[in-house]
């Protein structure tokens, strides 16, 4: 392993770990998580991260906390010749399901928050990370207009966690591909995204990106809601819920699914907000088309033109 090599690294990343905890207990989990994160940032970038104390600290916190999330579901299980057991002593009992659920939720959030900090450090100090700056892994990870959960939350209308941002990145990319190219022109979108990645946007191009973020945020969030309601596995399709663990005991808040009416209202609100922002962006771009030679001006039908014989737009 490259980043987490001794007990102190684990304790520094998570103070909940006791002094008698040994790295050997986590070794296989740590190796798996280090490999998973190196796939994202690229193994070639590892020496740059190791050479930068701030980036190294963020990487260690990401690896340790995400490892503890994975470890907590099976770490208490002991496997021997006599079978599979759960350890128990006179002074210590296995953590309850509720405590484990809360710990895993917090550990996952801390881990992906630390990973977002790592990306932010490498992006803000490109001179110290030239391999990362020119890598295909960077282009793949930053392949959407949104580069972090904080940025997404600012434009989506609802705040999301850093671990949820990782989950819905495919939906964000899908909505961008589906909505921006068809409404603003593929050439313009490709050009703007390339300049965003290279840091070469002009001030007016940055303003256009903000208009696009207001479109993509609500639409991507609305698109992801149905997918997050179900879990698909080899044993079937299920609706995820923590309702069974939602009593007032054991210090965990109760959570249940919203009613279908509330859920539909939320999705309609997000969708109409995104579509309204689409019209606003087109109007602004039409008014500033001279600054964007790759853009072909779009016709926007006013309300008074609906149901007109020549508009081809009808409301029933």
C-alpha positions in Angstrom: 0.0 0.0 0.0 1.1 3.5 -0.7 -0.9 5.9 1.4 -2.0 4.2 4.7 0.9 2.2 6.0 0.6 2.3 9.8 -1.8 2.5 12.8 -1.3 6.2 13.3 -2.5 7.0 9.8 -5.8 5.3 10.6 -6.2 7.0 14.0 -5.4 10.4 12.4 -8.1 9.9 9.8 -10.8 8.7 12.2 -10.4 9.6 15.9 -13.2 7.0 16.8 -10.6 4.3 16.3 -9.2 3.1 19.6 -5.5 3.0 20.4 -5.4 -0.9 20.4 -6.7 -1.1 16.8 -4.2 -2.6 14.4 -3.8 -1.9 10.7 -3.7 -5.7 10.1 -7.5 -5.8 10.9 -8.2 -3.6 7.9 -5.4 -4.7 5.6 -7.5 -6.4 2.8 -10.2 -3.6 3.0 -7.5 -0.9 2.8 -5.9 -2.5 -0.3 -9.3 -2.7 -2.0 -10.2 0.9 -1.3 -6.8 2.3 -2.2 -7.0 0.5 -5.6 -10.6 1.8 -6.2 -9.5 5.4 -5.6 -6.4 5.0 -7.6 -8.5 3.8 -10.5 -10.3 7.2 -10.3 -7.3 9.5 -10.0 -4.8 7.3 -11.9 -1.9 5.4 -10.5 0.5 7.7 -12.3 -0.7 10.6 -10.1 0.2 8.7 -6.9 3.7 10.2 -6.6 2.3 13.7 -6.9 -0.2 13.0 -4.1 2.5 11.5 -1.9 4.7 14.6 -2.4 2.0 17.0 -1.3 1.2 16.9 2.4 -2.2 18.4 2.0 -3.2 16.1 -0.8 -1.8 13.1 1.0 -3.8 13.9 4.2 -7.0 14.2 2.1 -6.2 10.9 0.3 -5.6 9.1 3.6 -8.8 10.4 5.1 -10.7 9.3 2.0 -9.2 5.8 2.0 -9.6 5.2 5.8 -13.2 6.4 6.1 -14.4 4.6 3.0 -12.6 1.5 4.2 -14.3 1.7 7.7 -17.7 2.0 5.9 -17.0 -1.4 4.1 -15.3 -3.0 7.2 -18.1 -2.2 9.6 -20.6 -4.6 8.0 -18.3 -7.6 8.5 -15.5 -6.4 10.8 -17.2 -7.9 13.9 -17.4 -11.3 12.2 -14.7 -13.8 13.1 -14.1 -16.8 10.9 -12.3 -19.9 12.2 -12.3 -23.7 11.9 -15.2 -23.8 14.3 -17.4 -21.5 12.2 -18.4 -17.9 11.9 -18.9 -15.9 15.1 -19.4 -12.4 16.5 -17.1 -11.4 19.3 -18.5 -10.5 22.7 -17.0 -9.8 26.1 -18.2 -8.8 29.6 -17.6 -5.1 28.9 -18.1 -4.9 25.1 -21.1 -5.9 23.0 -21.4 -5.7 19.2 -22.8 -2.4 17.9 -26.5 -2.4 17.2 -27.8 -2.2 13.6 -28.8 1.4 14.2 -25.3 2.4 15.4 -23.7 0.6 12.5 -26.1 2.3 10.1 -25.3 5.7 11.5 -21.5 5.0 11.5 -21.5 3.7 8.0 -23.5 6.7 6.7 -21.1 9.2 8.5 -18.0 7.3 7.4 -19.1 7.2 3.7 -19.9 10.9 3.8 -16.5 11.8 5.4 -14.7 9.6 2.9 -16.2 11.1 -0.2 -15.9 14.6 1.3 -12.2 14.0 1.7 -12.0 12.7 -1.8 -13.7 15.9 -3.2 -11.1 17.9 -1.2 -8.3 15.9 -2.8 -9.7 16.7 -6.3 -10.1 20.4 -5.3 -6.5 20.5 -4.1 -5.1 19.0 -7.3 -7.3 21.3 -9.4 -6.3 24.5 -7.5 -2.5 23.6 -7.6 -2.1 22.3 -11.1 1.6 23.2 -11.2 2.1 20.6 -8.4 0.1 17.9 -10.2 1.1 18.0 -13.9 0.5 14.3 -14.4 -3.0 14.6 -13.0 -3.6 17.7 -15.1 -2.9 15.9 -18.4 -4.4 12.5 -17.5 -7.3 10.7 -19.1 -8.6 10.0 -15.5 -9.0 13.7 -14.9 -11.0 14.2 -18.1 -13.2 11.2 -17.2 -13.8 12.3 -13.6 -14.5 16.0 -14.6 -16.6 15.0 -17.6 -19.7 17.0 -16.5 -20.2 20.7 -15.8 -20.5 19.9 -12.1 -17.3 19.0 -10.3 -18.4 18.6 -6.7 -21.4 18.1 -4.5 -21.2 21.6 -3.2 -21.4 23.1 -6.7 -24.3 20.8 -7.6 -26.2 21.7 -4.4 -25.9 25.4 -5.3 -27.8 25.0 -8.5 -30.0 21.9 -8.0 -32.5 23.4 -5.5 -31.7 20.7 -2.9 -28.6 20.0 -1.0 -27.0 16.6 -1.6 -24.1 14.8 0.1 -20.7 14.1 -1.4 -21.4 10.3 -1.6 -24.7 10.8 -3.3 -23.0 13.1 -5.9 -20.7 10.1 -6.8 -23.8 7.9 -7.3 -25.8 10.3 -9.5 -22.8 11.5 -11.7 -24.1 9.2 -14.5 -27.5 10.9 -14.4 -25.8 14.3 -14.6 -23.8 13.3 -17.6 -26.9 11.8 -19.3 -29.0 15.0 -18.8 -26.2 17.1 -20.1 -25.8 15.0 -23.2 -29.6 14.8 -23.7 -30.5 18.5 -23.1 -27.6 20.7 -23.9 -26.5 19.4 -27.3 -30.0 19.3 -28.7 -31.0 22.8 -27.4 -27.7 24.8 -27.8 -25.8 22.9 -30.4 -23.3 20.1 -30.0 -20.3 22.2 -31.2 -20.9 24.9 -28.7 -21.3 22.5 -25.8 -18.1 20.6 -26.7 -16.2 23.9 -27.0 -17.4 25.3 -23.7 -16.7 22.1 -21.8 -13.2 21.9 -23.2 -12.5 25.4 -22.1 -13.9 24.7 -18.7 -11.6 21.8 -18.3 -8.6 23.8 -19.4 -9.5 26.9 -17.4 -9.8 29.0 -20.5 -13.3 30.4 -20.2 -13.9 34.1 -20.8 -16.2 36.0 -18.4 -19.2 35.8 -20.7 -18.6 32.1 -21.3 -18.6 31.6 -17.5 -21.9 33.3 -17.4 -23.3 30.9 -20.0 -22.0 27.9 -17.9 -23.9 29.3 -14.9 -27.1 29.4 -17.0 -26.5 25.8 -18.0 -25.9 24.7 -14.4 -29.3 26.1 -13.5 -30.8 23.8 -16.2 -28.9 20.7 -15.5 -29.0 20.7 -11.6 -32.8 20.4 -11.2 -33.3 18.2 -14.2 -30.5 15.7 -13.1 -31.9 15.6 -9.6 -35.4 14.9 -10.9 -34.0 12.2 -13.2 -32.1 10.5 -10.4 -35.0 10.2 -7.9 -36.7 7.2 -9.5 -33.4 5.3 -9.8 -32.6 5.9 -6.1 -35.9 4.6 -4.9 -35.1 1.0 -5.9 -32.2 -1.4 -5.5 -31.4 -4.1 -8.1 -29.5 -7.2 -7.2 -29.1 -10.8 -8.2 -31.9 -11.7 -5.8 -34.4 -9.3 -7.2 -35.6 -5.6 -7.2 -36.3 -3.9 -3.9 -37.4 -0.6 -2.5 -34.7 0.6 0.0 -35.9 1.9 3.3 -34.7 2.5 6.9 -38.2 2.7 8.3 -37.7 -0.4 10.3 -34.9 1.2 12.2 -36.7 4.5 12.7 -37.8 4.4 16.3 -36.7 7.1 18.7 -34.2 4.8 20.5 -30.5 4.4 19.8 -30.0 7.9 18.6 -31.0 7.6 14.9 -33.6 9.7 13.2 -36.6 8.0 11.7 -36.8 8.1 7.9 -39.5 6.9 5.6 -40.5 7.4 2.0 -42.5 10.5 1.1 -46.0 10.0 -0.2 -46.4 9.6 -3.9 -48.1 13.0 -4.0 -45.2 14.8 -2.4 -42.7 12.9 -4.5 -44.5 13.8 -7.7 -44.8 17.4 -6.6 -41.0 17.6 -6.0 -40.2 16.0 -9.4 -42.6 18.3 -11.2 -41.1 21.3 -9.4 -37.6 20.3 -10.3 -38.5 19.6 -13.9 -40.4 22.8 -14.5 -37.6 24.8 -12.8 -35.1 23.2 -15.2 -37.2 23.8 -18.3 -38.0 27.4 -17.3 -34.2 28.0 -16.9 -33.8 26.5 -20.3 -36.0 29.2 -21.9 -34.2 31.9 -19.9 -30.8 30.6 -21.1 -31.9 30.5 -24.7 -33.2 34.1 -24.5 -29.9 35.3 -23.0 -27.9 33.4 -25.6 -30.0 34.8 -28.4 -29.3 38.3 -27.1 -25.5 37.6 -26.9 -25.1 35.4 -29.9 -22.4 37.5 -31.4 -20.0 36.3 -28.6 -20.7 32.6 -29.5 -20.1 32.0 -33.2 -20.7 28.3 -32.7 -24.3 29.0 -31.6 -27.2 29.0 -34.0 -30.0 31.3 -32.7 -33.1 29.4 -31.4 -36.7 30.3 -31.9 -38.6 30.6 -28.6 -42.4 30.7 -28.9 -44.1 33.2 -26.7 -47.2 32.2 -24.8 -49.4 34.2 -27.1 -48.2 32.1 -30.0 -49.5 28.9 -28.6 -52.4 27.4 -30.6 -51.6 29.7 -33.5 -52.1 27.9 -36.8 -48.6 28.8 -37.9 -46.7 27.9 -34.6 -47.2 24.2 -34.7 -47.4 24.4 -30.9 -50.7 23.5 -29.3 -52.0 23.3 -25.7 -55.1 21.2 -25.1 
